[in-house]
Amino acid sequence: MSESRDRKPSVIKKRFPWGWVVLGLLGVGALVAMMAARGGPVAVSVSSPTVFKAGERNPLVTASGYLVARTRATLSSKVLGRVSWLGVQEGSHVTKGQILARLESPDLAASRDQVQAQLDQARVDLDRAEKLRTLGIQDAATVDRLRSQKLTLEAQLAYQNALLDSMALKAPFSGVVTQKLSEVGETVAPGSAGGANAINAILVMADFDTLEVEVEVNEASIAKLKRGMPAEIRVDALDGQGGRANLKGRLREIYPSSNRQKAVVIVRVAFVEKDALLVPDMGAKVTFLGEAYPQDVVVLGREQVKKQDGKPFVWVVENGLAMRKVVTVKAENPIGLEVDGLAKDAQLIVAPPESLKPGAKVRVKQG
């Protein structure tokens, strides 16, 4: 009996529901924390509106594209031949008329020398015949035949010189060699297709002074553009270079054709100011600029403007409270919506939660 009495207290101690007690305490703590959170301020992120100062130009259309050289050429030989000399490399600066490469031409040089020798003899024979003609010894027909022979040989010599000249590849304009497509010893031929598709071409060169940006503009926006209007060019390769990334330009040409599949029109934008780092095929973004703003204008992102009962509004932080601020949308540009009724230093709530109510306490997140 005494042993059984001694065991009962230990059994009761083991079966006490300590796990349920701990779980209950955690639930009560979570409930208290949730109630405290409901009564506390909502953490939000804020941003400032974009402000265009009076005198700054209105952005009308934005388009992306690539840098291209208006003056560019893929150089091929005029005749079939083998490259015997190449005087340039990628990046070489050349001037108009400079010899860039030569083809093997010993047979043409020999033919030219042969015609030159025949011409020299023909000139001697003609000179002798004309002297004898003045003495009455030589007849006129012989003199005429020798003169005709000299003229024929002069024409043949000019032809041989032209053939030899075609064996030298000359720069058609001043510029920079961007690609070397052949090496010494390779056989090249006249290109059967122009441009970058030339077959057996030797070099590609471009005039960097004619660099411009080619962009595709949506057909719906092309009516806003006109030749000569100013533009801002942002070159991807210059990002992180401060003010160098934004360069001034002007609309040079709107191509008189449209791409029916993409519904776009090609537009070329010339640089008003350039950077030494610019090369063809760099990516760029162009913003075409309209007239200058007569006064400061506040611009908001499209996602920041909400609507209630058809009236646009934005969420702002005022005195630590979330407030709905009714605004008037005046115009739209590539950056966003131009609005009235909002202070330039307003604190806009970024991505406000769906449960946010007007007058709710908010806390601005740091960083």
PyMOL commands that set and color helices and strands:
alter all, ss='L'
color gray80, all
select helices_A, chain A and resi 2-14+18-39+106-134+140-166+195-197+208-210+219-224+236-238+242-245+302-304
alter helices_A, ss='H'
color red, helices_A
select strands_A, chain A and resi 42-47+50-52+57-69+72-75+81-86+93-94+99-103+168-170+175-180+187-188+203-206+211-218+230-235+246-259+264-271+283-292+297-300+306-308+311-318+321-326+328-332+337-340+348-350+362-364
alter strands_A, ss='S'
color yellow, strands_A
deselect
rebuild
show_as cartoon
